Amino acid sequence: MTSPRDTRLADASQVQLRPEILATPPYRQGKPAAADSFKLSSNENPFEPLPGVLDAVATRTDINRYPDAAATALRERLAQLNRVDPAELHIGAGSVALLAQFIQAAAGPGDEVLYSWRSFEAYPGLVTVAGATSVAVPNTEGGSHDLDAMAAAITERTRVVIVCTPNNPTGTTVSAEDFDRFMERVPSSMLVLLDEAYAEFVRDASAVNGLDVIRRYPNLVVLRTFSKAYGLAGLRVGWALGSERLVDAARASAIPLSVTGMAETAALASLDRQEELLERVDAIVERRDRVIAGLREQGWRVPDSQANFVWLETGVETAAAAQTLLDHGIVSRPFIGDGIRVSIGEEESVAKLLRATEVIVNNLPHAHHGRALG
Ligand SMILES: *Cc1c(COP(=O)(O)O)cnc(C)c1O
């Protein structure tokens, strides 16, 4: 047997690569959860796929053929459900692919892409790959977008603004009122991407809903996904709604044929079972609210998450706190120096999680940011 080291390919350090790409760490997935622990690190849906959805996927035996590049059937269904024209819808292999397409369609070298930070960890890399420059505006104290500061950060070089609501990883939403006020300050020449990956988990009636405001703003594109509420993360399917000229630009920037026939069929089968799936979302929302109440009772200061995860502001204690979670069987997503995002998972994970967070909060220094004062 040869060891992996003996089989390594020749050294490629002579090959010239873009410096900004070399400076970007490649995506590394969180560790798989050990047998008796819960993987609460990727905001996945803890429920197994519905049998009918699996059955529908199994009917796609035509895998020797390329899929329908336009995902016509899914676009038509979504158009009908949302009372828009199918030409205004575009399907991607996950909404991350859609984000990449829209950023590349609108921004290149010398252009700026504006977003709140901390937010979705994919944004900085997607902007770098496009050759554009990130302008990251710090979140407010409470983890929300600072829309006034974002509006003030717009320059003549800004080409794209991303608004993430609920925000990953803090869970905060942008209110409809604040969104409208923000849009009044954004030039209509600038593309606004409303990333609503967690829209189905929102229960706050004052939060903006892209589908309610899409008709008001010609420069707005709404991004949705089947990965979270619909539980299809493994099949990669998301959708964008916007004016035909904008979604055509994303289509032109896409790698063709990335959305598989199985993914399209699974999305259609999920829409057929929407009611059943949204009952599961209700169960996750109920669990989330229970976790937040439990955390606050323990003394945590947590944002009012409207998504399927909670945010612990562990600051400099983040690495130690993530280890304590691991010791209690919880795999979380730590952002070192900042905080920890924990997904709402299986019912059995709730008690485990709250046992761990109680240990962590009791070990935080008294004046720590993650604690509620008083
Ligand atoms: C999970 C997530 C997405 C999209 O995920 P896909 O699986 O690519 O659809 C997009 N935006 C945010 C903020 C997310 O958290």
The ligand as a Tripos MOL2 file, in Angstrom:
@<TRIPOS>MOLECULE
LIG
   15    15     1     0     0
SMALL
NO_CHARGES

@<TRIPOS>ATOM
      1 C1        -28.7850   28.7960    3.0440 C.3       1 LIG1
      2 C2        -28.7640   30.1900    2.4650 C.ar      1 LIG1
      3 C3        -28.8830   30.4230    1.0970 C.ar      1 LIG1
      4 C4        -29.0420   29.4330    0.0360 C.3       1 LIG1
      5 O1        -28.7590   28.2000    0.0870 O.3       1 LIG1
      6 P1        -28.9520   27.2630   -1.1840 P.3       1 LIG1
      7 O2        -28.8810   25.9320   -0.5800 O.co2     1 LIG1
      8 O3        -27.8290   27.5890   -2.1230 O.co2     1 LIG1
      9 O4        -30.2730   27.6060   -1.7930 O.co2     1 LIG1
     10 C5        -28.9050   31.7260    0.6380 C.ar      1 LIG1
     11 N1        -28.8080   32.7500    1.4600 N.ar      1 LIG1
     12 C6        -28.6780   32.5780    2.7720 C.ar      1 LIG1
     13 C7        -28.6070   33.7600    3.6430 C.3       1 LIG1
     14 C8        -28.6430   31.2920    3.3180 C.ar      1 LIG1
     15 O5        -28.4850   31.1480    4.6260 O.3       1 LIG1
@<TRIPOS>BOND
     1     1     2 1
     2     2     3 ar
     3     2    14 ar
     4     3     4 1
     5     3    10 ar
     6     4     5 1
     7     5     6 1
     8     6     7 2
     9     6     8 1
    10     6     9 1
    11    10    11 ar
    12    11    12 ar
    13    12    13 1
    14    12    14 ar
    15    14    15 1
@<TRIPOS>SUBSTRUCTURE
     1 LIG1         1 GROUP 0 **** ****
